[in-house]
Amino acid sequence: MVIITAGMIGVGKTTLTEKLARHLGTQPFYEPVEDNPVLSDYYADPKRYGFSLQIYFLNKRFRMIKAALADDNNILDRSIYEDALFTEENFEEGNISAAEFEIYLDLLDNMMNEIKEGGKKRPDLLVYADADFDTIIARIKKRGRKYEQVDNNPEREDYYFRIWNKYHEWYENYNISPKVRIDLETLDLSNDDDVETVLAIIDEKLKEIRQ
């Protein structure tokens, strides 16, 4: 069973991945953030580092999804299937050129074809974490990564808002596997009862898939 979690920056996706992996007894694969050599530079100068960042993430996510599908017993914190969402945003904002965008799309297409030619061709379930925009901004502030903060930076907050909107469209259009939405606006992952509710929703969806 391969599950991928998806959702906006700061929504609580990594916490959800951790709790779900523990609940199911599976291995979590986490998004490469803390050891990312480009991410903080990108936030400081997105036009210079936009393409480098997207290629870095694409390479890491391709490696992760191949390992996950080969092992068939794990959960991925963000995946290659949502990678293009961020690259498209960088292209629309002029952070990467049209030529770079075409290079990226061609590389992504090659990677997707390789995944489809493998043994297990897709994840079993997408778990999409969602919350209101103001709640997400508050959580970004709380976790305290300096390069993510929006204080005195309206452009960054505008960027987050565009990504937040893109995620809703992306989820509606996602059709690679079964999917389920988890409302982390009303369900709080720091509350044990809410965690049990979230896990029960996912368990029910997995039961439906197995049947």
DOMI-481491 format. One record per residue: residue in one letter; z, y, x of N, C-alpha, C in turn. Coordinates in Angstrom, 1 decimal. Atoms other than C-alpha are relative to their C-alpha. Layout:
<sites>
<'A'; <Z; Y; X>; <Z; Y; X>; <Z; Y; X>>
...
</sites>
This chain:
<sites>
<'M'; <0.0; -1.2; 0.8>; <0.0; 0.0; 0.0>; <0.0; 1.2; 0.9>>
<'V'; <0.1; -1.3; -0.7>; <-1.1; 3.4; 1.4>; <0.1; 1.1; -1.0>>
<'I'; <-0.2; -1.2; 0.9>; <0.2; 6.6; -0.2>; <-0.2; 1.2; 0.8>>
<'I'; <0.1; -1.3; -0.7>; <-0.7; 10.1; 0.8>; <0.7; 1.0; -0.9>>
<'T'; <-0.6; -1.1; 0.7>; <1.3; 13.1; -0.1>; <-0.8; 1.3; 0.3>>
<'A'; <0.8; -1.2; -0.2>; <-0.4; 16.5; -0.5>; <0.8; 1.2; -0.7>>
<'G'; <-0.6; -1.1; 0.7>; <0.7; 20.0; -1.4>; <0.0; 1.2; 1.0>>
<'M'; <0.0; -1.3; -0.7>; <1.0; 23.6; -0.4>; <1.0; 0.1; 1.1>>
<'I'; <-1.0; -0.3; -1.1>; <2.7; 24.8; 2.8>; <1.3; 0.4; -0.7>>
<'G'; <-1.4; -0.4; 0.4>; <6.5; 24.9; 2.1>; <0.4; -0.5; -1.4>>
<'V'; <-0.3; 0.4; 1.3>; <6.4; 23.1; -1.2>; <1.1; -1.1; 0.0>>
<'G'; <-1.0; 1.1; -0.1>; <8.7; 20.2; 0.0>; <-0.7; -1.3; 0.2>>
<'K'; <0.8; 1.2; -0.2>; <6.0; 17.7; 0.9>; <0.6; -1.0; 1.0>>
<'T'; <-0.5; 0.9; -1.1>; <7.6; 16.4; 4.1>; <1.3; -0.6; -0.5>>
<'T'; <-1.3; 0.6; 0.5>; <11.0; 15.9; 2.4>; <-0.4; -1.1; -1.0>>
<'L'; <0.4; 1.0; 1.0>; <9.2; 14.1; -0.4>; <-0.5; -1.3; 0.7>>
<'T'; <0.5; 1.1; -0.8>; <7.4; 11.9; 2.2>; <1.2; -0.9; 0.5>>
<'E'; <-1.2; 0.6; -0.6>; <10.7; 11.1; 3.9>; <0.8; -0.9; -1.0>>
<'K'; <-0.8; 0.7; 1.0>; <12.5; 10.1; 0.7>; <-0.8; -1.2; -0.6>>
<'L'; <0.8; 1.0; 0.5>; <9.6; 8.1; -0.6>; <-0.2; -1.2; 0.9>>
<'A'; <0.2; 1.0; -1.0>; <9.1; 6.2; 2.6>; <1.3; -0.9; 0.1>>
<'R'; <-1.2; 0.7; -0.1>; <12.8; 5.3; 2.7>; <0.2; -0.9; -1.3>>
<'H'; <-0.1; 0.8; 1.3>; <12.7; 4.2; -1.0>; <-0.9; -1.2; 0.0>>
<'L'; <0.9; 1.1; 0.0>; <9.7; 2.0; -0.5>; <0.1; -0.9; 1.2>>
<'G'; <-0.1; 0.8; -1.3>; <10.6; 0.7; 3.0>; <-1.3; 0.0; 0.8>>
<'T'; <1.2; -0.1; -0.7>; <7.4; 1.9; 4.5>; <0.1; 1.1; 1.1>>
<'Q'; <0.0; -0.9; -1.1>; <6.5; 3.9; 7.6>; <-0.6; 1.4; -0.4>>
<'P'; <0.6; -1.3; 0.3>; <6.0; 7.7; 7.2>; <-0.9; 0.5; 1.2>>
<'F'; <0.8; -0.7; -1.0>; <3.2; 9.4; 9.2>; <0.1; 1.5; -0.3>>
<'Y'; <-0.3; -1.4; 0.3>; <4.1; 13.1; 9.5>; <-1.2; 0.9; 0.5>>
<'E'; <1.0; -1.0; -0.5>; <1.7; 16.1; 9.8>; <0.4; 0.5; 1.4>>
<'P'; <-0.3; -0.5; -1.3>; <1.4; 17.2; 13.4>; <0.2; 1.5; 0.1>>
<'V'; <-0.2; -1.4; 0.1>; <3.1; 20.6; 13.2>; <0.9; 0.5; 1.2>>
<'E'; <-0.9; -0.5; -1.1>; <6.0; 20.9; 15.7>; <-0.6; -0.1; 1.4>>
<'D'; <0.6; 0.2; -1.3>; <4.0; 19.6; 18.6>; <-1.5; 0.6; 0.1>>
<'N'; <1.4; -0.5; 0.1>; <0.8; 21.5; 17.6>; <-0.1; 1.2; 1.0>>
<'P'; <0.1; -1.0; -1.0>; <-0.3; 23.6; 20.6>; <-0.8; 1.2; -0.4>>
<'V'; <0.9; -1.1; 0.5>; <-2.6; 25.9; 18.5>; <0.6; 0.8; -1.1>>
<'L'; <-0.4; -0.5; 1.3>; <-0.7; 26.6; 15.3>; <0.6; 1.4; 0.1>>
<'S'; <-0.6; -1.3; -0.1>; <1.5; 29.5; 16.4>; <-1.0; 1.1; 0.5>>
<'D'; <1.0; -0.9; -0.5>; <-1.5; 31.1; 18.3>; <-1.0; 0.3; -1.2>>
<'Y'; <0.9; -0.2; 1.1>; <-3.6; 30.7; 15.1>; <0.6; 1.1; -0.9>>
<'Y'; <-0.7; -1.0; 0.9>; <-1.0; 32.7; 13.0>; <-0.1; 1.4; 0.6>>
<'A'; <0.1; -1.3; -0.7>; <-1.1; 35.4; 15.7>; <-1.4; 0.6; 0.0>>
<'D'; <1.4; -0.5; -0.2>; <-4.9; 35.6; 16.0>; <-0.9; -1.1; -0.7>>
<'P'; <0.8; 1.0; 0.7>; <-6.7; 33.5; 13.3>; <-1.5; 0.0; 0.4>>
<'K'; <1.5; -0.1; -0.3>; <-10.2; 34.7; 14.3>; <-0.3; -0.7; 1.3>>
<'R'; <0.2; 0.6; -1.3>; <-9.8; 33.5; 17.8>; <0.3; -1.5; 0.0>>
<'Y'; <-0.5; 1.4; -0.1>; <-8.0; 30.2; 17.1>; <-0.4; -0.8; -1.3>>
<'G'; <0.2; 0.7; 1.3>; <-9.3; 29.2; 13.6>; <-0.8; -1.3; 0.2>>
<'F'; <0.8; 1.2; -0.2>; <-12.0; 26.7; 14.8>; <0.8; -1.0; 0.8>>
<'S'; <-0.8; 0.9; -0.8>; <-9.7; 25.2; 17.4>; <1.1; -0.7; -0.8>>
<'L'; <-1.1; 0.6; 0.8>; <-6.9; 24.7; 14.9>; <-0.6; -1.1; -1.0>>
<'Q'; <0.6; 0.9; 1.0>; <-9.2; 23.0; 12.3>; <-0.5; -1.3; 0.7>>
<'I'; <0.5; 1.2; -0.7>; <-10.7; 20.6; 14.9>; <1.2; -0.8; 0.5>>
<'Y'; <-1.2; 0.7; -0.4>; <-7.2; 19.8; 16.2>; <0.6; -0.8; -1.2>>
<'F'; <-0.5; 0.7; 1.1>; <-6.0; 18.9; 12.7>; <-0.9; -1.1; -0.5>>
<'L'; <0.9; 1.1; 0.4>; <-9.1; 17.0; 11.8>; <0.1; -1.2; 0.8>>
<'N'; <-0.2; 1.2; -1.0>; <-8.8; 14.8; 14.9>; <1.2; -0.7; -0.3>>
<'K'; <-1.2; 0.7; 0.3>; <-5.2; 14.1; 14.2>; <0.1; -0.7; -1.3>>
<'R'; <-0.1; 0.6; 1.4>; <-5.6; 13.4; 10.5>; <-1.0; -1.2; -0.1>>
<'F'; <0.9; 1.1; 0.0>; <-8.6; 11.1; 11.2>; <0.7; -1.2; 0.7>>
<'R'; <-0.7; 1.1; -0.7>; <-6.5; 9.1; 13.7>; <1.1; -0.6; -1.0>>
<'M'; <-1.1; 0.4; 0.9>; <-3.6; 9.0; 11.1>; <-0.5; -0.9; -1.1>>
<'I'; <0.5; 0.7; 1.1>; <-5.7; 7.8; 8.2>; <-0.5; -1.4; 0.4>>
<'K'; <0.5; 1.3; -0.5>; <-7.4; 5.1; 10.3>; <1.2; -1.0; 0.2>>
<'A'; <-1.2; 0.8; -0.3>; <-4.0; 3.8; 11.5>; <0.7; -0.4; -1.3>>
<'A'; <-0.7; 0.3; 1.2>; <-2.5; 4.0; 8.0>; <-0.8; -1.1; -0.8>>
<'L'; <0.8; 1.0; 0.8>; <-5.4; 2.1; 6.3>; <0.0; -1.4; 0.7>>
<'A'; <0.0; 1.2; -0.8>; <-5.4; -0.5; 9.1>; <1.4; -0.8; -0.2>>
<'D'; <-1.3; 0.6; 0.1>; <-1.6; -1.1; 8.7>; <0.3; -0.4; -1.5>>
<'D'; <-0.2; 0.2; 1.5>; <-1.6; -0.8; 4.8>; <1.4; -0.1; -0.4>>
<'N'; <-1.4; 0.0; 0.5>; <2.1; -0.2; 4.5>; <0.7; 1.3; 0.5>>
<'N'; <-0.5; -1.2; -0.5>; <2.8; 3.5; 5.0>; <-0.3; 1.2; -1.0>>
<'I'; <0.2; -1.3; 0.8>; <2.9; 7.1; 3.6>; <-0.4; 1.1; 1.0>>
<'L'; <0.5; -1.1; -0.9>; <1.0; 10.0; 5.1>; <0.4; 1.4; -0.6>>
<'D'; <-0.4; -1.4; 0.3>; <2.4; 13.6; 5.0>; <-1.3; 0.8; 0.3>>
<'R'; <1.3; -0.7; -0.1>; <-0.9; 15.4; 4.3>; <-1.1; -0.9; 0.7>>
<'S'; <1.1; 0.9; -0.5>; <-4.3; 13.7; 5.1>; <-1.3; 0.7; 0.2>>
<'I'; <1.4; -0.6; -0.2>; <-7.9; 14.2; 6.0>; <-0.7; 0.4; -1.2>>
<'Y'; <0.8; -0.3; 1.2>; <-8.9; 14.4; 2.4>; <0.2; 1.4; -0.5>>
<'E'; <-0.1; -1.4; 0.4>; <-7.5; 17.9; 2.0>; <-0.3; 1.0; 1.2>>
<'D'; <0.2; -0.8; -1.2>; <-8.4; 19.1; 5.5>; <-1.1; 1.1; -0.2>>
<'A'; <1.1; -1.0; 0.2>; <-11.6; 20.9; 4.4>; <0.4; 1.2; -0.8>>
<'L'; <-0.5; -1.2; 0.8>; <-9.6; 23.1; 2.0>; <0.4; 1.1; 0.9>>
<'F'; <-0.5; -1.1; -1.0>; <-8.1; 25.0; 5.0>; <-1.2; 0.5; 0.8>>
<'T'; <1.1; -0.5; -0.8>; <-11.4; 25.1; 6.9>; <-0.9; 0.9; -0.9>>
<'E'; <0.7; -0.9; 0.9>; <-13.2; 26.5; 3.9>; <0.6; 1.4; -0.1>>
<'E'; <-0.7; -1.3; 0.1>; <-10.6; 29.2; 3.6>; <-0.2; 0.8; 1.3>>
<'N'; <0.3; -0.7; -1.3>; <-11.0; 30.1; 7.3>; <-1.4; 0.5; 0.1>>
<'F'; <1.3; -0.5; 0.0>; <-14.7; 30.3; 6.9>; <-0.2; 1.2; -1.0>>
<'E'; <0.1; -1.1; 0.9>; <-14.5; 32.5; 3.8>; <0.7; 1.3; 0.5>>
<'E'; <-0.7; -1.2; -0.6>; <-12.1; 34.8; 5.7>; <-0.6; 0.5; 1.3>>
<'G'; <0.7; -0.5; -1.3>; <-14.4; 35.1; 8.7>; <0.7; -0.5; 1.2>>
<'N'; <-0.7; 0.5; -1.2>; <-12.1; 33.2; 11.0>; <-0.8; -1.0; 0.8>>
<'I'; <0.9; 0.8; -0.7>; <-14.7; 30.7; 11.8>; <-1.4; 0.3; -0.4>>
<'S'; <1.4; -0.4; 0.2>; <-18.5; 31.2; 12.0>; <-0.7; -1.0; -0.9>>
<'A'; <0.7; 1.0; 0.8>; <-21.1; 29.6; 9.8>; <-0.4; -1.2; 0.8>>
<'A'; <0.4; 1.1; -0.9>; <-22.3; 27.5; 12.8>; <1.2; -0.9; 0.2>>
<'E'; <-1.2; 0.9; -0.2>; <-18.7; 26.3; 13.4>; <0.3; -0.8; -1.3>>
<'F'; <-0.2; 0.7; 1.3>; <-18.3; 25.5; 9.7>; <-0.9; -1.2; -0.2>>
<'E'; <0.9; 1.1; 0.1>; <-21.4; 23.4; 9.8>; <0.3; -1.2; 0.9>>
<'I'; <-0.5; 1.0; -1.0>; <-20.2; 21.6; 12.9>; <1.2; -0.8; -0.6>>
<'Y'; <-1.2; 0.6; 0.6>; <-16.9; 20.9; 11.2>; <-0.4; -1.0; -1.1>>
<'L'; <0.3; 0.8; 1.1>; <-18.5; 19.6; 8.0>; <-0.8; -1.3; 0.4>>
<'D'; <0.8; 1.1; -0.6>; <-20.9; 17.3; 10.0>; <1.0; -1.0; 0.6>>
<'L'; <-1.0; 0.9; -0.6>; <-18.0; 15.9; 11.9>; <0.9; -0.7; -1.0>>
<'L'; <-0.8; 0.6; 1.1>; <-15.9; 15.4; 8.8>; <-0.8; -1.1; -0.8>>
<'D'; <0.8; 1.0; 0.7>; <-18.8; 13.6; 7.1>; <-0.1; -1.3; 0.8>>
<'N'; <0.1; 1.2; -0.9>; <-19.2; 11.2; 10.1>; <1.3; -0.8; -0.1>>
<'M'; <-1.3; 0.7; 0.0>; <-15.4; 10.5; 10.0>; <0.2; -0.7; -1.4>>
<'M'; <-0.1; 0.6; 1.3>; <-15.5; 9.8; 6.2>; <-0.8; -1.2; -0.1>>
<'N'; <0.9; 1.2; 0.1>; <-18.4; 7.4; 6.6>; <0.6; -1.1; 0.8>>
<'E'; <-0.6; 1.0; -0.8>; <-16.5; 5.6; 9.3>; <1.2; -0.7; -0.8>>
<'I'; <-1.1; 0.5; 0.8>; <-13.5; 5.3; 7.0>; <-0.5; -1.0; -1.1>>
<'K'; <0.5; 0.8; 1.1>; <-15.6; 3.9; 4.2>; <-0.6; -1.3; 0.5>>
<'E'; <0.6; 1.2; -0.6>; <-17.1; 1.3; 6.6>; <1.1; -1.0; 0.5>>
<'G'; <-1.1; 0.8; -0.5>; <-13.6; 0.0; 7.6>; <0.4; -1.0; -1.0>>
<'G'; <-0.5; 1.0; 0.9>; <-11.5; -2.7; 5.9>; <0.5; 0.6; -1.3>>
<'K'; <-0.5; -0.7; 1.2>; <-9.4; -0.7; 3.5>; <-0.6; 1.3; 0.0>>
<'K'; <0.9; -1.2; 0.0>; <-11.6; 2.2; 2.4>; <0.7; 1.2; -0.6>>
<'R'; <-0.6; -1.2; 0.6>; <-9.2; 4.5; 0.6>; <1.5; -0.3; -0.2>>
<'P'; <-1.4; 0.2; 0.4>; <-5.5; 5.1; -0.1>; <0.2; -0.5; -1.4>>
<'D'; <-0.3; 0.5; 1.3>; <-3.8; 3.6; -3.1>; <0.4; 1.0; -1.0>>
<'L'; <-0.5; -1.0; 0.9>; <-2.2; 6.7; -4.5>; <0.1; 1.3; 0.8>>
<'L'; <-0.3; -1.4; -0.4>; <-2.1; 10.5; -4.0>; <1.2; 0.5; -0.8>>
<'V'; <-1.2; -0.7; 0.6>; <1.3; 12.1; -4.7>; <-0.1; 1.5; 0.3>>
<'Y'; <0.2; -1.4; -0.2>; <0.7; 15.8; -5.2>; <1.3; 0.8; -0.4>>
<'A'; <-1.2; -0.8; 0.3>; <3.7; 18.1; -4.9>; <-0.4; 1.4; -0.3>>
<'D'; <0.4; -1.3; 0.5>; <3.5; 21.4; -6.8>; <1.3; 0.8; -0.3>>
<'A'; <-1.0; -0.9; 0.4>; <5.7; 24.4; -7.4>; <-0.6; 1.4; -0.2>>
<'D'; <0.5; -1.4; 0.2>; <5.4; 28.1; -8.4>; <-0.1; 0.7; 1.4>>
<'F'; <0.2; -0.7; -1.3>; <4.2; 30.5; -5.7>; <1.2; 0.6; 0.5>>
<'D'; <-1.2; -0.7; -0.5>; <7.4; 32.5; -5.5>; <1.0; -1.0; 0.6>>
<'T'; <-0.9; 1.0; -0.5>; <9.4; 29.4; -5.0>; <-0.5; -0.5; 1.3>>
<'I'; <0.6; 0.4; -1.3>; <7.1; 28.3; -2.2>; <0.3; 1.0; 1.1>>
<'I'; <-0.3; -1.0; -1.0>; <7.5; 31.6; -0.4>; <1.4; 0.0; 0.3>>
<'A'; <-1.5; 0.1; -0.3>; <11.3; 31.3; -0.7>; <0.3; -1.1; 0.9>>
<'R'; <-0.3; 1.1; -0.8>; <11.2; 27.9; 0.8>; <-0.6; 0.2; 1.4>>
<'I'; <0.6; -0.3; -1.4>; <8.9; 29.0; 3.7>; <1.0; 0.9; 0.7>>
<'K'; <-1.0; -0.9; -0.7>; <11.5; 31.8; 4.4>; <1.2; -0.8; 0.4>>
<'K'; <-1.2; 0.8; -0.3>; <14.4; 29.3; 4.2>; <-0.2; -0.9; 1.2>>
<'R'; <0.1; 0.9; -1.1>; <13.0; 26.9; 6.7>; <-0.2; 0.7; 1.3>>
<'G'; <-0.2; -0.8; -1.1>; <12.6; 29.7; 9.1>; <-1.0; -0.1; 1.2>>
<'R'; <0.9; 0.0; -1.1>; <9.5; 29.0; 11.2>; <-0.6; 1.5; 0.1>>
<'K'; <0.3; -1.5; -0.2>; <8.9; 32.5; 12.7>; <-1.5; 0.3; -0.3>>
<'Y'; <1.4; -0.3; 0.1>; <5.1; 32.3; 12.7>; <-0.5; -0.1; -1.4>>
<'E'; <0.4; 0.2; 1.3>; <5.0; 31.4; 9.0>; <0.4; 1.1; -1.0>>
<'Q'; <-0.7; -0.9; 0.9>; <7.0; 34.3; 7.6>; <-0.9; 1.1; -0.5>>
<'V'; <0.9; -1.0; 0.7>; <5.5; 36.9; 5.2>; <0.7; 1.4; 0.0>>
<'D'; <-0.7; -1.3; 0.0>; <8.1; 39.7; 5.7>; <-0.9; 1.0; 0.9>>
<'N'; <0.8; -1.0; -0.7>; <6.1; 42.9; 6.6>; <-1.4; -0.5; 0.3>>
<'N'; <1.3; 0.6; -0.3>; <2.9; 40.8; 6.5>; <-0.7; -0.4; -1.3>>
<'P'; <0.7; 0.3; 1.3>; <1.1; 41.1; 3.2>; <-1.2; -0.8; 0.1>>
<'E'; <1.2; 0.8; -0.1>; <-2.0; 39.6; 4.6>; <0.3; -1.5; 0.1>>
<'R'; <-0.4; 1.4; 0.0>; <-0.2; 36.3; 5.3>; <0.4; -0.5; -1.4>>
<'E'; <-0.3; 0.4; 1.4>; <1.2; 36.3; 1.8>; <-1.2; -0.2; -0.8>>
<'D'; <1.3; 0.2; 0.8>; <-2.3; 36.8; 0.4>; <-0.6; -1.3; 0.4>>
<'Y'; <0.6; 1.2; -0.4>; <-3.5; 33.9; 2.5>; <0.7; -1.2; -0.7>>
<'Y'; <-0.8; 1.1; 0.7>; <-0.7; 31.6; 1.1>; <-0.4; 0.0; -1.4>>
<'F'; <0.3; 0.0; 1.4>; <-1.6; 32.7; -2.4>; <-1.4; -0.6; -0.2>>
<'R'; <1.3; 0.6; 0.2>; <-5.3; 31.8; -1.9>; <0.1; -1.5; 0.2>>
<'I'; <-0.2; 1.4; -0.3>; <-4.3; 28.4; -0.4>; <0.6; -0.7; -1.2>>
<'W'; <-0.7; 0.6; 1.2>; <-1.9; 27.8; -3.4>; <-1.0; -0.2; -1.1>>
<'N'; <1.0; 0.1; 1.0>; <-4.8; 28.5; -5.8>; <-1.0; -1.1; 0.3>>
<'K'; <1.0; 1.0; -0.4>; <-7.2; 26.3; -3.8>; <0.6; -1.4; -0.3>>
<'Y'; <-0.5; 1.4; 0.2>; <-4.8; 23.4; -4.0>; <0.0; -0.4; -1.4>>
<'H'; <0.1; 0.4; 1.4>; <-4.7; 23.4; -7.8>; <-1.5; -0.5; -0.3>>
<'E'; <1.4; 0.4; 0.2>; <-8.5; 23.2; -7.8>; <-0.3; -1.3; 0.7>>
<'W'; <0.2; 1.2; -0.8>; <-8.5; 20.6; -5.1>; <0.6; -1.2; -0.7>>
<'Y'; <-0.6; 1.1; 0.7>; <-6.1; 18.4; -7.0>; <-0.8; -0.4; -1.3>>
<'E'; <0.8; 0.3; 1.2>; <-8.1; 18.6; -10.2>; <-1.3; -0.8; 0.3>>
<'N'; <1.3; 0.7; -0.3>; <-11.3; 17.5; -8.4>; <0.2; -1.3; 0.8>>
<'Y'; <-0.2; 1.2; -0.8>; <-9.7; 14.8; -6.3>; <-0.2; -1.3; -0.8>>
<'N'; <0.3; 1.2; 0.8>; <-11.1; 11.4; -7.3>; <-0.1; -1.2; 1.0>>
<'I'; <0.1; 1.1; -1.0>; <-10.8; 9.2; -4.2>; <0.9; -1.2; -0.3>>
<'S'; <-0.9; 1.0; 0.3>; <-7.8; 7.3; -5.5>; <0.8; 0.4; -1.3>>
<'P'; <-0.9; -0.4; 1.0>; <-5.3; 7.3; -8.4>; <0.9; 1.1; 0.5>>
<'K'; <-0.8; -1.1; -0.4>; <-3.1; 10.4; -8.4>; <1.1; 0.3; -1.0>>
<'V'; <-1.1; -0.4; 0.8>; <0.2; 11.7; -9.7>; <0.5; 1.4; 0.5>>
<'R'; <-0.6; -1.3; -0.4>; <1.6; 15.3; -9.8>; <1.5; 0.0; -0.2>>
<'I'; <-1.5; -0.1; 0.1>; <5.3; 15.9; -9.0>; <0.3; 1.5; 0.0>>
<'D'; <-0.3; -1.4; 0.2>; <6.7; 19.2; -10.3>; <1.3; 0.3; 0.8>>
<'L'; <-1.1; -0.4; -0.8>; <9.0; 20.4; -7.5>; <0.5; 1.4; -0.3>>
<'E'; <-0.6; -1.3; 0.5>; <9.6; 23.6; -9.4>; <1.3; -0.4; -0.8>>
<'T'; <-1.1; 0.4; 0.8>; <11.9; 21.8; -11.9>; <0.8; -1.1; 0.5>>
<'L'; <-0.7; 1.1; -0.6>; <12.8; 18.8; -9.8>; <0.3; 0.4; 1.4>>
<'D'; <-0.5; -0.4; -1.3>; <14.9; 19.6; -6.7>; <0.3; -1.2; 0.9>>
<'L'; <-0.2; 1.1; -0.9>; <14.8; 17.2; -3.8>; <1.3; 0.0; 0.7>>
<'S'; <-1.3; 0.0; -0.6>; <18.2; 18.3; -2.6>; <1.0; -0.5; -1.1>>
<'N'; <-0.8; 0.5; 1.0>; <19.6; 17.0; -5.9>; <-0.3; -1.5; -0.2>>
<'D'; <0.2; 1.5; 0.0>; <20.2; 13.2; -6.0>; <-0.6; -0.5; -1.3>>
<'D'; <0.5; 0.4; 1.3>; <19.5; 12.9; -9.7>; <-1.5; 0.3; -0.2>>
<'D'; <1.4; -0.3; 0.0>; <16.2; 14.7; -9.4>; <-0.8; -0.8; 0.9>>
<'V'; <0.7; 0.9; -0.9>; <15.2; 12.6; -6.5>; <-0.2; -1.3; -0.7>>
<'E'; <0.2; 1.2; 0.7>; <15.8; 9.5; -8.6>; <-1.1; 0.1; -1.1>>
<'T'; <1.0; -0.2; 1.0>; <13.6; 11.0; -11.3>; <-1.4; 0.0; 0.6>>
<'V'; <1.3; 0.0; -0.7>; <10.8; 11.7; -8.8>; <-0.4; -1.4; 0.4>>
<'L'; <0.3; 1.4; -0.4>; <11.0; 8.2; -7.4>; <-0.4; -0.9; -1.2>>
<'A'; <0.4; 0.8; 1.2>; <10.9; 6.7; -10.9>; <-1.4; 0.3; -0.5>>
<'I'; <1.3; -0.4; 0.4>; <7.8; 8.7; -11.7>; <-1.1; -0.7; 0.9>>
<'I'; <0.9; 0.7; -0.9>; <6.1; 7.3; -8.6>; <0.0; -1.5; -0.2>>
<'D'; <0.0; 1.4; 0.3>; <7.3; 3.8; -9.2>; <-0.8; -0.4; -1.2>>
<'E'; <0.7; 0.3; 1.3>; <5.9; 3.9; -12.7>; <-1.5; 0.0; 0.3>>
<'K'; <1.4; -0.1; -0.4>; <2.5; 5.0; -11.3>; <-0.5; -1.1; 0.8>>
<'L'; <0.4; 1.2; -0.8>; <2.5; 2.3; -8.7>; <-0.1; -1.3; -0.8>>
<'K'; <0.0; 1.2; 0.9>; <3.3; -0.3; -11.4>; <-1.3; 0.0; -0.8>>
<'E'; <1.2; -0.1; 0.8>; <0.4; 1.0; -13.4>; <-1.2; -0.4; 0.8>>
<'I'; <1.1; 0.3; -0.9>; <-1.9; 0.7; -10.4>; <-0.1; -1.5; 0.3>>
<'R'; <0.0; 1.4; -0.3>; <-0.8; -2.8; -9.6>; <-0.5; -0.9; -1.2>>
<'Q'; <0.4; 0.7; 1.2>; <-1.5; -3.9; -13.2>; <-1.5; 0.0; -0.2>>
</sites>
